[in-house]
Amino acid sequence: MKLVGVPAGAWLFAYSFVSPFLPPTVLAPASILMMVWFALIAWQNGSQRRA
């Protein structure tokens, strides 16, 4: 999860500073990474057995 979450967070963090100068389409890679990250969270949460 860190391999996907950290780059997505870094992308969003960096975009927050340069957003006045870049178009919103620059966020597309971050949105894909976030969807993958959410899927990994859901998959990992559902794969744990509860006693």
Phi and psi in radians as a Rosetta constraint file:
Dihedral C 1 N 2 CA 2 C 2 CIRCULARHARMONIC -1.163 0.35
Dihedral N 2 CA 2 C 2 N 3 CIRCULARHARMONIC -0.563 0.35
Dihedral C 2 N 3 CA 3 C 3 CIRCULARHARMONIC -1.136 0.35
Dihedral N 3 CA 3 C 3 N 4 CIRCULARHARMONIC -0.406 0.35
Dihedral C 3 N 4 CA 4 C 4 CIRCULARHARMONIC -1.798 0.35
Dihedral N 4 CA 4 C 4 N 5 CIRCULARHARMONIC -0.704 0.35
Dihedral C 4 N 5 CA 5 C 5 CIRCULARHARMONIC -1.201 0.35
Dihedral N 5 CA 5 C 5 N 6 CIRCULARHARMONIC -0.690 0.35
Dihedral C 5 N 6 CA 6 C 6 CIRCULARHARMONIC -1.174 0.35
Dihedral N 6 CA 6 C 6 N 7 CIRCULARHARMONIC -0.824 0.35
Dihedral C 6 N 7 CA 7 C 7 CIRCULARHARMONIC -1.102 0.35
Dihedral N 7 CA 7 C 7 N 8 CIRCULARHARMONIC -0.650 0.35
Dihedral C 7 N 8 CA 8 C 8 CIRCULARHARMONIC -1.116 0.35
Dihedral N 8 CA 8 C 8 N 9 CIRCULARHARMONIC -0.781 0.35
Dihedral C 8 N 9 CA 9 C 9 CIRCULARHARMONIC -1.128 0.35
Dihedral N 9 CA 9 C 9 N 10 CIRCULARHARMONIC -0.703 0.35
Dihedral C 9 N 10 CA 10 C 10 CIRCULARHARMONIC -1.135 0.35
Dihedral N 10 CA 10 C 10 N 11 CIRCULARHARMONIC -0.683 0.35
Dihedral C 10 N 11 CA 11 C 11 CIRCULARHARMONIC -1.105 0.35
Dihedral N 11 CA 11 C 11 N 12 CIRCULARHARMONIC -0.808 0.35
Dihedral C 11 N 12 CA 12 C 12 CIRCULARHARMONIC -1.157 0.35
Dihedral N 12 CA 12 C 12 N 13 CIRCULARHARMONIC -0.664 0.35
Dihedral C 12 N 13 CA 13 C 13 CIRCULARHARMONIC -1.093 0.35
Dihedral N 13 CA 13 C 13 N 14 CIRCULARHARMONIC -0.812 0.35
Dihedral C 13 N 14 CA 14 C 14 CIRCULARHARMONIC -1.175 0.35
Dihedral N 14 CA 14 C 14 N 15 CIRCULARHARMONIC -0.692 0.35
Dihedral C 14 N 15 CA 15 C 15 CIRCULARHARMONIC -1.123 0.35
Dihedral N 15 CA 15 C 15 N 16 CIRCULARHARMONIC -0.549 0.35
Dihedral C 15 N 16 CA 16 C 16 CIRCULARHARMONIC -1.101 0.35
Dihedral N 16 CA 16 C 16 N 17 CIRCULARHARMONIC -0.438 0.35
Dihedral C 16 N 17 CA 17 C 17 CIRCULARHARMONIC -1.544 0.35
Dihedral N 17 CA 17 C 17 N 18 CIRCULARHARMONIC -0.520 0.35
Dihedral C 17 N 18 CA 18 C 18 CIRCULARHARMONIC -1.889 0.35
Dihedral N 18 CA 18 C 18 N 19 CIRCULARHARMONIC 0.160 0.35
Dihedral C 18 N 19 CA 19 C 19 CIRCULARHARMONIC -1.048 0.35
Dihedral N 19 CA 19 C 19 N 20 CIRCULARHARMONIC -0.546 0.35
Dihedral C 19 N 20 CA 20 C 20 CIRCULARHARMONIC -1.160 0.35
Dihedral N 20 CA 20 C 20 N 21 CIRCULARHARMONIC -0.344 0.35
Dihedral C 20 N 21 CA 21 C 21 CIRCULARHARMONIC -1.832 0.35
Dihedral N 21 CA 21 C 21 N 22 CIRCULARHARMONIC -0.214 0.35
Dihedral C 21 N 22 CA 22 C 22 CIRCULARHARMONIC -2.080 0.35
Dihedral N 22 CA 22 C 22 N 23 CIRCULARHARMONIC 2.653 0.35
Dihedral C 22 N 23 CA 23 C 23 CIRCULARHARMONIC -1.289 0.35
Dihedral N 23 CA 23 C 23 N 24 CIRCULARHARMONIC 2.790 0.35
Dihedral C 23 N 24 CA 24 C 24 CIRCULARHARMONIC -1.119 0.35
Dihedral N 24 CA 24 C 24 N 25 CIRCULARHARMONIC -0.319 0.35
Dihedral C 24 N 25 CA 25 C 25 CIRCULARHARMONIC -1.168 0.35
Dihedral N 25 CA 25 C 25 N 26 CIRCULARHARMONIC -0.239 0.35
Dihedral C 25 N 26 CA 26 C 26 CIRCULARHARMONIC -1.186 0.35
Dihedral N 26 CA 26 C 26 N 27 CIRCULARHARMONIC -0.341 0.35
Dihedral C 26 N 27 CA 27 C 27 CIRCULARHARMONIC -1.369 0.35
Dihedral N 27 CA 27 C 27 N 28 CIRCULARHARMONIC -0.134 0.35
Dihedral C 27 N 28 CA 28 C 28 CIRCULARHARMONIC -0.982 0.35
Dihedral N 28 CA 28 C 28 N 29 CIRCULARHARMONIC -0.829 0.35
Dihedral C 28 N 29 CA 29 C 29 CIRCULARHARMONIC -1.083 0.35
Dihedral N 29 CA 29 C 29 N 30 CIRCULARHARMONIC -0.628 0.35
Dihedral C 29 N 30 CA 30 C 30 CIRCULARHARMONIC -1.178 0.35
Dihedral N 30 CA 30 C 30 N 31 CIRCULARHARMONIC -0.634 0.35
Dihedral C 30 N 31 CA 31 C 31 CIRCULARHARMONIC -1.195 0.35
Dihedral N 31 CA 31 C 31 N 32 CIRCULARHARMONIC -0.637 0.35
Dihedral C 31 N 32 CA 32 C 32 CIRCULARHARMONIC -1.149 0.35
Dihedral N 32 CA 32 C 32 N 33 CIRCULARHARMONIC -0.766 0.35
Dihedral C 32 N 33 CA 33 C 33 CIRCULARHARMONIC -1.085 0.35
Dihedral N 33 CA 33 C 33 N 34 CIRCULARHARMONIC -0.673 0.35
Dihedral C 33 N 34 CA 34 C 34 CIRCULARHARMONIC -1.180 0.35
Dihedral N 34 CA 34 C 34 N 35 CIRCULARHARMONIC -0.667 0.35
Dihedral C 34 N 35 CA 35 C 35 CIRCULARHARMONIC -1.122 0.35
Dihedral N 35 CA 35 C 35 N 36 CIRCULARHARMONIC -0.711 0.35
Dihedral C 35 N 36 CA 36 C 36 CIRCULARHARMONIC -1.133 0.35
Dihedral N 36 CA 36 C 36 N 37 CIRCULARHARMONIC -0.715 0.35
Dihedral C 36 N 37 CA 37 C 37 CIRCULARHARMONIC -1.110 0.35
Dihedral N 37 CA 37 C 37 N 38 CIRCULARHARMONIC -0.772 0.35
Dihedral C 37 N 38 CA 38 C 38 CIRCULARHARMONIC -1.105 0.35
Dihedral N 38 CA 38 C 38 N 39 CIRCULARHARMONIC -0.677 0.35
Dihedral C 38 N 39 CA 39 C 39 CIRCULARHARMONIC -1.119 0.35
Dihedral N 39 CA 39 C 39 N 40 CIRCULARHARMONIC -0.697 0.35
Dihedral C 39 N 40 CA 40 C 40 CIRCULARHARMONIC -1.128 0.35
Dihedral N 40 CA 40 C 40 N 41 CIRCULARHARMONIC -0.686 0.35
Dihedral C 40 N 41 CA 41 C 41 CIRCULARHARMONIC -1.108 0.35
Dihedral N 41 CA 41 C 41 N 42 CIRCULARHARMONIC -0.812 0.35
Dihedral C 41 N 42 CA 42 C 42 CIRCULARHARMONIC -1.107 0.35
Dihedral N 42 CA 42 C 42 N 43 CIRCULARHARMONIC -0.728 0.35
Dihedral C 42 N 43 CA 43 C 43 CIRCULARHARMONIC -1.146 0.35
Dihedral N 43 CA 43 C 43 N 44 CIRCULARHARMONIC -0.763 0.35
Dihedral C 43 N 44 CA 44 C 44 CIRCULARHARMONIC -1.207 0.35
Dihedral N 44 CA 44 C 44 N 45 CIRCULARHARMONIC -0.632 0.35
Dihedral C 44 N 45 CA 45 C 45 CIRCULARHARMONIC -1.208 0.35
Dihedral N 45 CA 45 C 45 N 46 CIRCULARHARMONIC -0.649 0.35
Dihedral C 45 N 46 CA 46 C 46 CIRCULARHARMONIC -1.372 0.35
Dihedral N 46 CA 46 C 46 N 47 CIRCULARHARMONIC -0.309 0.35
Dihedral C 46 N 47 CA 47 C 47 CIRCULARHARMONIC -1.526 0.35
Dihedral N 47 CA 47 C 47 N 48 CIRCULARHARMONIC -0.131 0.35
Dihedral C 47 N 48 CA 48 C 48 CIRCULARHARMONIC -1.487 0.35
Dihedral N 48 CA 48 C 48 N 49 CIRCULARHARMONIC 2.314 0.35
Dihedral C 48 N 49 CA 49 C 49 CIRCULARHARMONIC -1.449 0.35
Dihedral N 49 CA 49 C 49 N 50 CIRCULARHARMONIC 2.459 0.35
Dihedral C 49 N 50 CA 50 C 50 CIRCULARHARMONIC -1.887 0.35
Dihedral N 50 CA 50 C 50 N 51 CIRCULARHARMONIC 2.332 0.35
